[in-house]
């Protein structure tokens, strides 16, 4: 039984290590807009949405779509690995929201914009379906941050980097996302900067989650099984003291 328990603990540590590694890589690949400094996309990063680069008529659509899909796969796999060892509660809800985030990201790529509105005259700001999928991505992300923040408040004694920093990161990420919506309310300009700030906060969130699963791995690995405490014995008579009160003793009465 002890060998099985040790194997289970090693499997749990390996699972958390892999989850942390996948989320760490996803933090980098989610900011694939940095590739626009190396590729002639023709898009101004100040005034263009990141999703414009994989719009249906853009030359580097396949490259950026592939990176986005790979990132979504990394996030979903990492979240599922972490969720498998997470106790039921707000932390599990946070990992579940991250799975939904990855799924919504896949839909966001599969339902792209038809053209790049910041570059092409007459191109609509966005399509209905792409707006819905993008909104789902944001909702799942903020739900994940909120759930981990609540989990940290519910268990203040546990080392929870993600839950500790979520209340600070959430308003910054949400404010950047709101500021990127200027074209939707008739105030275009600068939305690219706001969105890229938001994407950096998402990368920070993934790194915090990676740190969280690494801490969970160390915490679970350092646990030592507790031996059962000896049952209390009354000194004068040698009788076992039971919760039922005085006089409650097992058959035989005397411990020898």
C-alpha positions as CSV (number, residue, x, y, z in Angstrom):
1,X,0.0,0.0,0.0
2,X,2.8,2.4,0.8
3,X,4.4,1.7,-2.6
4,X,1.1,2.5,-4.3
5,X,0.8,5.7,-2.3
6,X,4.3,6.8,-3.2
7,X,3.7,6.1,-6.8
8,X,0.5,8.2,-6.7
9,X,2.4,11.1,-5.1
10,X,5.1,10.8,-7.8
11,X,2.5,10.8,-10.5
12,X,0.8,13.9,-8.9
13,X,4.1,15.8,-8.8
14,X,4.9,14.8,-12.4
15,X,1.4,16.0,-13.5
16,X,1.8,19.3,-11.7
17,X,5.3,19.8,-13.2
18,X,4.0,19.2,-16.7
19,X,1.0,21.5,-16.1
20,X,3.4,24.3,-14.9
21,X,5.7,23.8,-17.9
22,X,2.8,24.0,-20.4
23,X,1.3,27.1,-18.8
24,X,4.8,28.8,-18.8
25,X,5.2,28.1,-22.5
26,X,1.6,29.3,-23.2
27,X,2.5,32.7,-21.5
28,X,5.1,33.3,-24.2
29,X,3.2,32.0,-27.2
30,X,0.0,33.9,-26.3
31,X,2.0,37.1,-27.0
32,X,2.7,36.1,-30.6
33,X,2.1,39.7,-31.5
34,X,5.8,40.2,-30.9
35,X,6.4,38.4,-34.2
36,X,4.9,41.4,-35.9
37,X,8.2,43.2,-35.2
38,X,9.9,40.6,-37.4
39,X,7.3,40.0,-40.2
40,X,6.0,42.6,-42.7
41,X,2.3,42.3,-41.7
42,X,1.6,45.8,-42.8
43,X,-0.4,46.4,-39.5
44,X,0.2,49.3,-37.2
45,X,0.5,47.7,-33.7
46,X,-0.8,51.0,-32.1
47,X,-4.1,50.9,-33.9
48,X,-4.7,47.3,-34.9
49,X,-6.2,44.4,-33.0
50,X,-4.0,41.3,-32.6
51,X,-6.7,39.2,-34.2
52,X,-6.4,41.2,-37.4
53,X,-3.2,39.4,-38.2
54,X,-5.1,36.1,-38.7
55,X,-8.0,37.7,-40.4
56,X,-9.3,35.7,-43.4
57,X,-7.5,37.8,-46.0
58,X,-4.1,38.4,-44.3
59,X,-0.9,36.8,-45.7
60,X,0.4,35.4,-42.4
61,X,-3.0,34.0,-41.3
62,X,-1.9,30.4,-41.2
63,X,1.2,31.1,-39.1
64,X,-0.6,33.2,-36.4
65,X,-3.7,30.9,-36.4
66,X,-1.4,27.9,-35.8
67,X,0.3,29.7,-32.9
68,X,-3.0,30.6,-31.4
69,X,-4.4,27.1,-31.7
70,X,-1.2,25.6,-30.2
71,X,-1.4,28.1,-27.3
72,X,-5.1,27.1,-26.7
73,X,-4.0,23.4,-26.6
74,X,-1.2,24.2,-24.1
75,X,-3.6,26.1,-21.8
76,X,-6.4,23.4,-22.0
77,X,-3.9,20.5,-21.4
78,X,-2.2,22.3,-18.5
79,X,-5.4,23.3,-16.9
80,X,-6.8,19.8,-17.1
81,X,-3.7,18.3,-15.6
82,X,-3.9,20.8,-12.7
83,X,-7.6,20.3,-12.3
84,X,-7.2,16.5,-12.0
85,X,-5.3,17.0,-8.7
86,X,-7.2,20.0,-7.4
87,X,-9.7,19.6,-4.5
88,X,-13.3,20.6,-5.2
89,X,-13.9,24.2,-4.5
90,X,-13.1,27.6,-6.0
91,X,-9.6,26.6,-7.2
92,X,-11.2,23.8,-9.2
93,X,-13.7,26.4,-10.6
94,X,-10.7,28.5,-11.6
95,X,-9.0,25.7,-13.5
96,X,-12.4,24.9,-15.1
97,X,-12.7,28.5,-16.3
98,X,-9.2,28.3,-17.8
99,X,-10.3,25.2,-19.8
100,X,-13.2,27.3,-21.1
101,X,-10.8,30.1,-21.9
102,X,-8.8,27.7,-24.1
103,X,-11.9,26.4,-25.8
104,X,-13.1,29.9,-26.5
105,X,-9.7,30.8,-27.9
106,X,-10.0,27.9,-30.4
107,X,-13.4,29.2,-31.5
108,X,-11.9,32.7,-31.8
109,X,-9.5,31.4,-34.4
110,X,-12.0,29.2,-36.2
111,X,-14.3,32.2,-36.6
112,X,-11.9,34.9,-37.7
113,X,-12.4,38.5,-38.9
114,X,-13.0,38.7,-42.6
115,X,-10.5,41.5,-43.0
116,X,-8.3,44.0,-41.1
117,X,-10.4,47.1,-40.3
118,X,-7.3,49.2,-39.2
119,X,-5.8,48.7,-42.7
120,X,-8.7,48.3,-45.1
121,X,-11.3,51.0,-45.8
122,X,-14.8,49.7,-45.5
123,X,-13.9,46.7,-43.4
124,X,-16.3,46.3,-40.5
125,X,-14.8,46.6,-37.0
126,X,-15.7,43.0,-36.3
127,X,-18.0,40.2,-37.1
128,X,-20.8,39.1,-34.7
129,X,-19.4,35.6,-34.2
130,X,-15.9,36.8,-33.6
131,X,-17.1,39.3,-31.1
132,X,-19.0,36.6,-29.2
133,X,-16.0,34.3,-29.1
134,X,-13.7,37.1,-28.0
135,X,-16.1,38.1,-25.3
136,X,-16.2,34.5,-24.1
137,X,-12.4,34.4,-23.9
138,X,-12.4,37.5,-21.7
139,X,-15.2,36.3,-19.5
140,X,-13.5,32.9,-18.9
141,X,-10.2,34.7,-18.1
142,X,-11.7,37.1,-15.6
143,X,-13.8,34.2,-14.0
144,X,-10.6,32.3,-13.5
145,X,-8.8,35.2,-11.8
146,X,-11.9,35.8,-9.6
147,X,-12.2,32.1,-8.6
148,X,-8.6,31.9,-7.5
149,X,-8.9,35.1,-5.6
150,X,-11.8,33.7,-3.6
151,X,-9.9,30.4,-3.1
152,X,-7.0,32.3,-1.6
153,X,-9.3,34.1,0.8
154,X,-11.0,30.8,1.8
155,X,-7.6,29.1,2.6
156,X,-5.3,31.9,3.8
157,X,-2.7,29.5,5.2
158,X,-1.8,27.9,1.9
159,X,0.9,29.2,-0.5
160,X,-1.2,30.5,-3.4
161,X,0.7,32.9,-5.7
162,X,-2.1,33.1,-8.3
163,X,-4.8,33.7,-5.7
164,X,-2.6,36.2,-3.9
165,X,-2.0,38.4,-7.0
166,X,-5.3,37.9,-8.7
167,X,-7.0,40.8,-6.9
168,X,-4.2,43.1,-8.2
169,X,-3.9,41.7,-11.7
170,X,-7.7,41.4,-12.4
171,X,-8.5,45.2,-12.4
172,X,-5.5,46.0,-14.5
173,X,-6.3,43.3,-17.1
174,X,-10.0,44.3,-17.2
175,X,-9.2,48.0,-17.6
176,X,-6.8,47.3,-20.5
177,X,-9.5,45.1,-22.2
178,X,-12.1,47.8,-21.8
179,X,-9.8,50.5,-23.2
180,X,-9.2,48.4,-26.3
181,X,-12.9,48.6,-27.2
182,X,-12.7,52.2,-28.5
183,X,-13.7,51.3,-32.1
184,X,-16.9,49.7,-30.9
185,X,-18.0,53.0,-29.3
186,X,-16.9,55.3,-32.1
187,X,-13.5,56.2,-30.6
188,X,-10.8,54.4,-32.6
189,X,-7.1,54.9,-32.0
190,X,-4.7,53.3,-29.5
191,X,-6.8,50.1,-29.1
192,X,-3.7,48.1,-30.2
193,X,-1.7,49.4,-27.3
194,X,-4.4,48.7,-24.8
195,X,-5.0,45.2,-26.1
196,X,-1.3,44.3,-26.0
197,X,-1.1,45.5,-22.4
198,X,-4.0,43.1,-21.7
199,X,-2.2,40.3,-23.4
200,X,0.9,40.9,-21.2
201,X,-1.3,40.6,-18.1
202,X,-2.6,37.3,-19.4
203,X,1.0,36.1,-19.7
204,X,1.6,37.2,-16.1
205,X,-1.5,35.2,-15.1
206,X,-0.3,32.1,-16.8
207,X,3.1,32.4,-15.0
208,X,1.3,32.9,-11.7
209,X,-0.7,29.8,-12.3
210,X,2.5,27.9,-13.2
211,X,4.0,29.0,-9.9
212,X,0.9,27.9,-8.1
213,X,1.0,24.3,-9.4
214,X,4.8,24.2,-8.6
215,X,4.0,25.2,-5.1
216,X,1.2,22.6,-4.9
217,X,3.7,20.0,-6.1
218,X,6.3,20.9,-3.4
219,X,3.5,21.1,-0.7
220,X,2.1,17.7,-1.6
221,X,5.6,16.2,-1.8
222,X,6.5,17.4,1.7
223,X,3.6,15.9,3.4
224,X,4.4,13.1,5.9
225,X,1.6,10.7,6.7
226,X,0.5,11.2,10.3
227,X,0.5,8.3,12.7
228,X,-2.7,7.8,14.5
229,X,-2.6,9.3,18.0
230,X,-2.7,6.9,20.9
231,X,-6.1,6.6,22.5
232,X,-6.2,8.4,25.9
233,X,-6.0,6.1,28.9
234,X,-7.1,7.0,32.5
235,X,-4.0,6.6,34.6
236,X,-5.7,5.4,37.8
237,X,-7.6,2.5,36.3
238,X,-5.9,1.9,32.9
239,X,-9.3,2.2,31.2
240,X,-9.6,3.7,27.7
241,X,-11.3,7.1,27.8
242,X,-14.0,7.3,25.1
243,X,-15.9,10.4,23.8
244,X,-19.1,9.0,25.3
245,X,-17.9,10.0,28.8
246,X,-16.6,8.2,31.8
247,X,-17.2,4.5,32.0
248,X,-17.1,4.0,28.2
249,X,-14.5,1.4,27.5
250,X,-14.0,-1.4,25.0
251,X,-14.7,-5.0,25.7
252,X,-12.2,-6.3,28.2
253,X,-12.0,-2.9,29.9
254,X,-8.4,-2.9,31.0
255,X,-5.4,-2.1,28.7
256,X,-2.5,-4.3,29.7
